[in-house]
Amino acid sequence: MLKTLKMMFALRKAYKSNSILYVLRQLPLIKKILPTALSQSKVLNVIVTIIFAIWEIGAIFIGKIIYYFGAIGYLRTLSDNLSNEVLFCQSLLLLTAIGLFMNVSFLDYRKDKVYAINIFKLNAKEYTIIDFGYSLVKIIVGTLPIAIFMGLAWGLPLWFLIAIPFCVAFGKFIYASYVLSTYERTGVVTYAGKSLLSWFGAIALGFAAFLMPVFEYGLPKEICMAGLLLLIPVGLICSVKVFTYKNYLKINKSMLSQMDIVMKKARKRQDNQVADSISADAIETSNKKGFEFFNELFVKRHKKLLWKPAINLTIVMLAMAVIANVLFAFLGGREICARIIDQMIPYFSFVVFTLNRGGAYTKALFLNCDHSMLTFSFYKKRNNVLKLFVIRLREIVKVNLLPAFAMGLLLAFLVYLPGDPEALKKSLLVLFVIMAESILFSVHYLVLYYLLQPYNVNTEVRSVPYMIAFGASYILIYILMFQRIPLETFGFSCLGFCAVYTVIASLLIYRFAPQTFKLKN
Amino acid sequence: MRLVIEGLTKNFDKKEVLRGINFSFEEGKIYGLLGRNGAGKTTFFNCVNKDMPVTGGTISFEEDGMKKELEPDDIGYVLSVPTVPEFLTGREFLKFFLEINKDRIENLKTIDEYFDSVSILEEDRDKLLKDYSHGMKNKLQMLVNIIANPKLLLLDEPLTTLDVVVAEEMKQILRDIKPGRITIFSTHIMDLAVDLCDEIVLLHHGELEVVDKENLDDKGFKERIIAALKEEQDA
């Protein structure tokens, strides 16, 4: 058992350390000062071990902080009348219920697991139980201080707060035993959070957690507490199955081969998706010349990938606007709805970012166009790079602006519901903000693509600076989602930021794109 | 005109792939670049084509005693895997290429005349390039590079995967266009190199070295090349 535990940690550390070293080797400046034989450098190994330890420990607490202070803290802001205790217990029960089938680290796929089982031939039962046990220990260690800190401030009894991490951890045995029983019956390994049904369940519970405080409805706290505490005995009963199960090697092999097939299929589907997105006929043509001709044909032959989803989204948004209009004509609650939307405008930045077609557009640009064209020297000439950038920017802005306009109209309508002059001003601002954000994200995608060209010649994304820049944008917009900023302040700041960013990005493109926009090996 | 390479080095971390190459390529000749796997042939091409920054050294043209830096228009680069924009038809691709480069193309011909010159059939000219065969894509890629009329043509194993008919056509095209330019052709196929190239150059320990044919027949010449490559392995 101890040997398996040691091996598990050694493998995790080796796998994550190599990932850290790989990332460090990709960073400009840092890669120059790192020695070539990285894995043989003792000093570097110590540094990487420290980073690994911080990573492991940090991951235990950061997730829980976001969970308690971010999610439950956010739900608190939605209700004026529910007491802290009721809101805490109700939210925790509903969110824990989601976690019971969406977030269970039992027989989940990881690369270090492949090495442990397939190559190092570790005892599958010991390895699976230790790996699962480690995930439960992390839940308990991470949850305990945060639940106590927040729960005491919200007026809950200490004994219950101490029990919470154990309720959550023991609850995970229920899904684990379900996975084993299902495998015995069907020979198929199920994964937490992979089935459509589990997603529907999670969305339904998530909506319940969100809407109940909005409509000031609270479950009795005693029922919520009992529900959570019940997880301990039920989990204990289910744990018998986990500890006595015999075919861990077989189920692990099945899981790994199942996932290999799924991943290969997903990769193939992803590659084909872009390659197949070229319209099969050559009827569509263009009367333009030069780069305008080139671009117009690209867009026309990629309608399926670019315009079709944009038009579908526009239709959905407009339909929602009409439905909302009809609903509010007959139902009350206009002020509440307008208030919610008013407060949630930063949240829609994330929605606009997520719906932006910039990612699909730049991917198609590289795979179906630039990957080949960048081998021709005329294509890499400064003037040609800049000329095509401007044309492409115009195009991607157009594609994204249509659904953004529809979404802006929908939100503007919801903000305008009270019908006073102030509401009219606000609704116009909402419309402009959503459209400006759409332009900003279109610029952002294309600028990152030109400045940090993320693909290598084998069409794989291997640029760490690109991943960092993109990840940072994602996190920033995600954080923005939880900010409660008055609409006027947010709106005007956002419009200003969009203008400044676009100007700076254009200057950067003019200065650097001819050097950075090229094939990488 | 000569392509002059002086002290060209390229390192990947501490590994020296190109070690201070000093060499000069002459106009009107096809050079066969041979080397074992991993010798650095593609790295050499990427450095010349400026796709990769060099660690040290210079690459320039020398004409009438004057040195001049290589401009993008001076270089044509044909890869073993043909790369053409698959969303265009052959005709559209040529139209686009001719419009962008019309100011520097001498004796501009019609699109069909260009297709005829590389034997691309009429019924294929308006097909999307994604439906072209490997050989047809390769011909088109070569055609574009021929029209651009670069002073230096780099070919990275371009004939390796072609059928014998297309390979023969391509060889003839290369012979036809060699006057007035420098052609450097990397390949693993010894017969092809000996048959097509005027000079054989080995990329050897990170340096370029001409294999002198002297009075040897083709068989003797091939044996000498293999001996030189083996020497690299034994070194």
Contacts between the chains, C-beta under 8 A, distances in Angstrom:
chain1	res1	chain2	res2	distance
A	36	B	13	3.9
A	36	B	14	4.6
A	36	B	15	7.9
A	275	B	86	7.7
A	275	B	130	7.6
A	278	B	86	6.1
A	278	B	87	4.7
A	278	B	128	6.9
A	278	B	130	5.8
A	280	B	128	7.8
A	281	B	128	7.9
A	282	B	89	4.9
A	282	B	92	7.8
A	282	B	126	6.2
A	282	B	127	6.9
A	282	B	128	5.3
A	285	B	92	7.7
A	289	B	99	5.4
A	290	B	96	7.1
A	290	B	99	4.8
A	290	B	100	5.7
A	291	B	100	7.3
A	293	B	92	7.7
A	293	B	95	7.3
A	293	B	96	5.9
A	293	B	99	7.1
A	294	B	88	7.7
A	294	B	96	5.0
A	297	B	87	6.5
A	297	B	88	6.1
A	297	B	92	6.3
A	298	B	87	5.8
A	301	B	87	4.3
A	302	B	87	7.0
A	368	B	85	7.2
A	368	B	86	5.9
A	368	B	87	5.5
A	369	B	85	5.3
A	369	B	87	6.9
A	371	B	83	6.8
A	372	B	83	3.6
A	372	B	84	5.3
A	372	B	85	5.3
A	372	B	86	7.4
A	373	B	83	7.9
A	373	B	85	5.8
A	375	B	77	6.0
A	375	B	79	6.1
A	375	B	83	4.9
A	376	B	77	8.0
A	376	B	97	8.0
A	376	B	144	6.8
A	377	B	49	7.6
A	377	B	72	3.8
A	377	B	73	6.3
A	377	B	74	7.9
A	377	B	75	5.4
A	377	B	76	7.1
A	377	B	77	7.1
A	377	B	148	7.7
A	377	B	150	7.5
A	378	B	72	6.9
A	378	B	73	6.8
A	378	B	97	7.6
A	378	B	100	5.9
A	378	B	101	5.7
A	378	B	148	6.9
A	380	B	72	5.7
A	381	B	72	5.4
A	381	B	73	7.6
A	384	B	100	7.0
A	518	B	51	6.2
A	519	B	51	6.0
A	521	B	46	6.8
A	521	B	51	7.5
A	521	B	52	6.8
